[in-house]
Amino acid sequence: MTKFPSDKQLKEAREALEKGPASRLLPKDASPVERTKYSITQEIVKYMNKHKLTQRALSEKIGIDEALVSKLVHYHLEEFTTDRLIKYLNELYPHVEVKVSVA
C-alpha cells in the first residue's frame, strides 16, 4: 500500500522549493495567465533536459541572456510575457502550435 505525504508535509515541501534554488511550483490559486506561462515554460525546460543543454547553450539557442534563462528554468516568470515565452518556445520548436481550451 502506497502512503502519500500529509498535507503538512506537502506544504513544507512547497515552501522549501520556493526558498531554494529549485524550480517554483505553480501556486494553487494561479491565474489563467500564470498557468499558461508555467505550461509554456515547462515545455522549454523539458526541451533543455531532453537535449541535455546547459543554461548557456539554451540561452544561445533562443537568443537571450543566460541570466534570463536562469530565471526561466527556475520558473521566476514575473517579468516574462506570454508572447515572449511563446517566442522562445518557437525558437526550439519552429512549428509550435499553442492551443487554448475552455473547461
FENPEHU-V437488 format. One record per helix or strand. SS is the DSSP state (@ for helix, = for strand). FROM is the first residue (numbers start at 1). TO is the last residue. If there is no record, write none. Layout:
ss,from,to
SS,FROM,TO
SS,FROM,TO
This chain:
ss,from,to
@,7,19
@,32,50
@,55,62
@,66,73
@,82,92
